[in-house]
Amino acid sequence: MDAIQVPDLAGYDWAGLFGKIQTLGIDFGIKAITALVIFYVGRIVARFVAKGIRKVMQSQEVDKILESFISNLAYWAMMTFVIIAAINQIGVQTTSLIAIMGAAGLAIGLSLQGSLANFAAGVLIVMFRPYRVGDFVEAAGIAGTVVQVQILTTILKTGDNKQIVVPNGQIMGSIITNYSANATRRVDLTVGVGYDDDIDKVRSTLQDLIDADERILKDPSSLIAVSELADSSVNFTVRIWVNSADYWGVYFGLTEAIKKRFDAEGISFPYPQQDVHLIKS
């Protein structure tokens, strides 16, 4: 059996090897620390710039939606460059990395078409501004107050204080009803009275209630008209104009006031009824 040849390590330059390892370790450590410093400082600068953009837009009284959208977009754009610079400092070839990221981005984009559609819808919302922060809207089957418009979603707060996140794509693909877009709104009420009641008295009573409520606007003028001779009632249509913020207060308040005043005036609210006649043969 041949003897195993053991290399002679006694004369190997171990000091030189350890010196090279130490040099490489120190060099890599310095690059890693520098990369961390670039990332940390870059993140601080990105936040500072985004905050500065937000403050400048606030001073110019720019719409809240545009302010939030642009500041977030600027922050993430800067963070992309910061991350590339930090990776480049470690020694990774960013040219190849960018190419790989481009190919990966294309593949991810194809798999995330919904997110890209939401992003495009967010851009359209910022450009055309169908609603603003603080508006009460109904969109994608959800009604609520707009809290924030983000790159991909819109955050709504419902009347019972629930927070709902709605994708921008669904909002732009649906009918948007903005109840806060105009300064005034019309309140429509239908009031039914009995056929035996004096309709002139009913009209004058309704007019007195309208005149007594200071929240109801004088211009445009109110409308009180007999709109239908129904099966068991004579229906009055009442149309009044109020400031948008007073809509529900006037709607509920006037409905209650009509009930109390009609009771005091002896004006009846007819119930649906059906007369049955029995005939003996």
C-alpha positions as CSV (number, residue, x, y, z in Angstrom):
1,M,0.0,0.0,0.0
2,D,1.4,3.4,-0.9
3,A,2.0,5.8,2.0
4,I,-0.2,8.8,2.3
5,Q,1.7,11.9,1.3
6,V,1.3,14.6,4.0
7,P,2.1,18.1,2.8
8,D,4.8,19.9,4.6
9,L,3.0,22.8,6.3
10,A,5.9,23.7,8.5
11,G,7.3,26.1,5.9
12,Y,4.0,27.6,4.8
13,D,3.7,31.4,5.2
14,W,0.9,31.4,7.8
15,A,1.6,35.0,8.8
16,G,1.1,36.2,5.2
17,L,-2.2,34.2,4.9
18,F,-3.6,35.6,8.2
19,G,-2.5,39.1,7.1
20,K,-4.4,38.7,3.8
21,I,-7.5,37.4,5.6
22,Q,-7.3,40.3,8.1
23,T,-6.9,42.8,5.3
24,L,-9.9,41.4,3.4
25,G,-12.0,41.3,6.6
26,I,-11.1,44.9,7.5
27,D,-11.8,46.0,3.9
28,F,-15.2,44.3,3.8
29,G,-16.0,45.5,7.3
30,I,-15.3,49.1,6.3
31,K,-17.5,48.7,3.2
32,A,-20.3,47.1,5.1
33,I,-20.2,49.9,7.8
34,T,-20.1,52.5,5.0
35,A,-23.1,50.8,3.3
36,L,-25.0,50.9,6.6
37,V,-24.1,54.6,7.1
38,I,-25.3,55.4,3.5
39,F,-28.6,53.5,4.1
40,Y,-29.2,55.1,7.5
41,V,-28.3,58.7,6.5
42,G,-30.1,58.3,3.2
43,R,-33.3,57.2,5.0
44,I,-33.1,60.2,7.2
45,V,-32.6,62.5,4.3
46,A,-35.5,60.9,2.4
47,R,-37.8,61.4,5.4
48,F,-36.6,65.0,5.7
49,V,-37.1,65.8,2.1
50,A,-40.6,64.1,2.1
51,K,-41.5,66.1,5.2
52,G,-40.2,69.3,3.6
53,I,-42.3,68.7,0.5
54,R,-45.3,68.1,2.7
55,K,-44.8,71.4,4.5
56,V,-44.2,73.4,1.4
57,M,-47.4,72.0,-0.1
58,Q,-49.3,72.8,3.1
59,S,-48.1,76.4,3.0
60,Q,-49.3,76.6,-0.6
61,E,-52.7,75.2,0.5
62,V,-52.4,72.3,-1.9
63,D,-55.0,69.6,-1.8
64,K,-54.4,67.0,0.9
65,I,-54.7,64.2,-1.6
66,L,-52.0,65.6,-3.8
67,E,-49.8,66.4,-0.8
68,S,-49.9,62.9,0.6
69,F,-49.4,61.2,-2.8
70,I,-46.4,63.3,-3.9
71,S,-44.6,63.1,-0.5
72,N,-44.9,59.3,-0.4
73,L,-43.8,59.0,-4.0
74,A,-40.8,61.2,-3.4
75,Y,-39.8,59.2,-0.3
76,W,-39.9,55.8,-2.0
77,A,-38.1,57.2,-5.1
78,M,-35.2,58.4,-3.0
79,M,-35.1,55.2,-0.9
80,T,-34.7,53.2,-4.2
81,F,-31.5,55.2,-5.0
82,V,-30.3,54.9,-1.4
83,I,-30.6,51.1,-1.4
84,I,-28.8,50.9,-4.8
85,A,-26.0,53.1,-3.5
86,A,-25.6,51.0,-0.3
87,I,-25.5,47.7,-2.3
88,N,-22.9,49.2,-4.7
89,Q,-20.7,50.2,-1.8
90,I,-20.5,46.6,-0.6
91,G,-19.1,45.6,-4.0
92,V,-22.1,44.3,-5.8
93,Q,-22.2,45.3,-9.5
94,T,-25.4,47.5,-9.6
95,T,-25.5,47.5,-13.4
96,S,-26.2,43.8,-13.5
97,L,-28.4,44.2,-10.4
98,I,-30.5,46.9,-12.1
99,A,-30.9,44.6,-15.2
100,I,-32.0,41.8,-13.0
101,M,-34.3,44.1,-11.1
102,G,-35.8,45.3,-14.4
103,A,-36.5,41.7,-15.5
104,A,-37.9,40.8,-12.1
105,G,-40.0,44.0,-12.1
106,L,-41.5,43.0,-15.4
107,A,-42.4,39.6,-14.1
108,I,-43.7,41.0,-10.9
109,G,-45.7,43.7,-12.8
110,L,-47.4,41.0,-14.9
111,S,-48.3,39.1,-11.8
112,L,-49.5,42.3,-10.0
113,Q,-51.6,43.8,-12.7
114,G,-54.3,44.6,-10.1
115,S,-51.8,46.6,-8.0
116,L,-50.6,48.5,-11.1
117,A,-54.2,49.3,-12.0
118,N,-54.7,50.6,-8.4
119,F,-51.6,52.7,-8.8
120,A,-52.8,54.1,-12.1
121,A,-56.2,54.8,-10.6
122,G,-54.5,56.6,-7.7
123,V,-52.7,58.9,-10.2
124,L,-56.0,59.6,-11.9
125,I,-57.6,60.5,-8.5
126,V,-54.8,62.9,-7.8
127,M,-55.0,64.5,-11.2
128,F,-58.8,64.9,-11.6
129,R,-59.7,65.0,-7.8
130,P,-63.2,63.6,-7.8
131,Y,-63.1,64.0,-4.0
132,R,-60.9,65.5,-1.4
133,V,-59.9,64.6,2.1
134,G,-62.8,65.3,4.4
135,D,-65.5,64.8,1.7
136,F,-68.3,62.4,2.3
137,V,-68.5,60.1,-0.7
138,E,-70.1,56.9,-1.9
139,A,-67.9,54.8,-4.1
140,A,-67.4,51.1,-4.9
141,G,-70.5,50.4,-2.7
142,I,-69.0,52.1,0.4
143,A,-70.2,55.4,1.9
144,G,-67.9,57.3,4.2
145,T,-65.7,60.3,4.8
146,V,-62.3,60.4,3.0
147,V,-59.5,60.1,5.5
148,Q,-56.5,59.6,3.2
149,V,-55.7,58.8,-0.4
150,Q,-52.7,56.6,-0.7
151,I,-50.8,55.3,-3.8
152,L,-52.9,52.1,-4.1
153,T,-55.9,52.6,-1.8
154,T,-58.3,55.2,-0.3
155,I,-59.1,55.1,3.4
156,L,-62.7,55.9,4.3
157,K,-64.3,56.3,7.7
158,T,-68.0,55.2,7.9
159,G,-70.7,56.9,9.9
160,D,-70.3,54.3,12.7
161,N,-66.6,55.0,12.9
162,K,-65.3,52.0,10.9
163,Q,-62.2,52.4,8.8
164,I,-62.5,50.8,5.4
165,V,-59.6,50.5,2.9
166,V,-60.9,50.6,-0.7
167,P,-58.6,49.8,-3.7
168,N,-58.3,52.9,-6.0
169,G,-59.1,50.7,-9.0
170,Q,-62.5,49.7,-7.7
171,I,-63.3,53.4,-6.9
172,M,-62.4,54.7,-10.4
173,G,-64.2,51.7,-11.9
174,S,-67.5,52.6,-10.1
175,I,-69.9,55.6,-9.9
176,I,-68.6,58.2,-7.4
177,T,-71.1,60.2,-5.5
178,N,-69.6,63.1,-3.7
179,Y,-72.1,64.6,-1.2
180,S,-69.7,67.3,-0.1
181,A,-68.8,68.6,-3.5
182,N,-71.4,71.4,-3.4
183,A,-72.0,73.9,-0.7
184,T,-75.8,73.2,-0.6
185,R,-78.1,70.2,-0.8
186,R,-81.8,69.7,-1.3
187,V,-83.8,67.8,1.3
188,D,-86.8,65.9,-0.1
189,L,-89.7,64.8,2.2
190,T,-93.0,63.1,1.3
191,V,-95.8,63.8,3.8
192,G,-99.1,61.9,3.6
193,V,-102.3,63.3,5.1
194,G,-105.9,62.0,5.1
195,Y,-108.4,62.8,2.4
196,D,-110.6,64.5,5.0
197,D,-107.9,67.0,6.0
198,D,-107.8,70.6,4.7
199,I,-104.9,70.7,2.2
200,D,-104.6,74.5,2.5
201,K,-104.2,74.1,6.3
202,V,-101.6,71.4,5.7
203,R,-99.7,73.6,3.3
204,S,-99.7,76.6,5.6
205,T,-98.6,74.4,8.5
206,L,-95.7,73.0,6.6
207,Q,-94.7,76.5,5.5
208,D,-94.7,77.7,9.1
209,L,-92.4,74.9,10.1
210,I,-90.0,75.8,7.2
211,D,-90.0,79.5,8.1
212,A,-89.2,78.7,11.7
213,D,-86.1,76.7,11.0
214,E,-83.1,79.1,10.4
215,R,-81.0,76.3,8.9
216,I,-83.3,76.2,5.8
217,L,-82.1,78.6,3.1
218,K,-84.4,81.2,1.6
219,D,-82.7,81.0,-1.8
220,P,-83.4,78.7,-3.6
221,S,-87.0,78.9,-2.4
222,S,-88.8,76.0,-0.9
223,L,-91.4,73.9,-2.6
224,I,-94.6,72.5,-1.1
225,A,-96.9,70.8,-3.6
226,V,-99.5,68.0,-3.7
227,S,-97.7,65.3,-5.6
228,E,-100.0,62.3,-5.5
229,L,-103.5,61.2,-4.6
230,A,-102.6,57.8,-3.2
231,D,-104.8,54.9,-2.2
232,S,-105.2,56.1,1.4
233,S,-103.5,59.5,1.6
234,V,-102.9,62.8,-0.1
235,N,-99.2,63.1,-0.5
236,F,-97.3,66.4,-0.2
237,T,-93.8,66.7,-1.6
238,V,-91.6,69.1,0.4
239,R,-88.3,70.3,-1.1
240,I,-86.0,72.6,0.8
241,W,-82.4,73.7,0.5
242,V,-79.8,73.6,3.2
243,N,-76.1,73.8,3.7
244,S,-74.5,70.4,3.1
245,A,-73.3,70.2,6.7
246,D,-76.9,70.7,7.9
247,Y,-78.6,68.0,5.7
248,W,-79.2,65.2,8.2
249,G,-79.9,67.6,11.1
250,V,-82.7,69.3,9.1
251,Y,-84.0,66.0,7.6
252,F,-84.5,64.4,11.0
253,G,-85.4,67.6,12.8
254,L,-88.1,68.6,10.3
255,T,-89.6,65.1,10.2
256,E,-90.0,65.2,14.0
257,A,-91.4,68.7,14.0
258,I,-94.0,67.8,11.3
259,K,-95.3,64.9,13.4
260,K,-95.6,67.0,16.6
261,R,-97.2,70.0,14.8
262,F,-99.7,67.8,12.9
263,D,-100.7,66.1,16.1
264,A,-101.3,69.5,17.7
265,E,-103.2,70.8,14.7
266,G,-105.4,67.7,14.4
267,I,-104.0,66.8,11.0
268,S,-104.1,63.0,10.5
269,F,-101.5,60.6,9.2
270,P,-103.6,57.9,7.5
271,Y,-102.7,54.2,7.9
272,P,-102.8,51.8,4.9
273,Q,-106.3,50.2,5.2
274,Q,-108.6,48.0,3.2
275,D,-112.4,47.9,3.6
276,V,-114.0,44.5,3.4
277,H,-117.8,44.3,2.7
278,L,-119.7,41.1,3.7
279,I,-122.8,40.5,1.7
280,K,-125.4,37.9,2.7
281,S,-126.9,36.1,-0.2
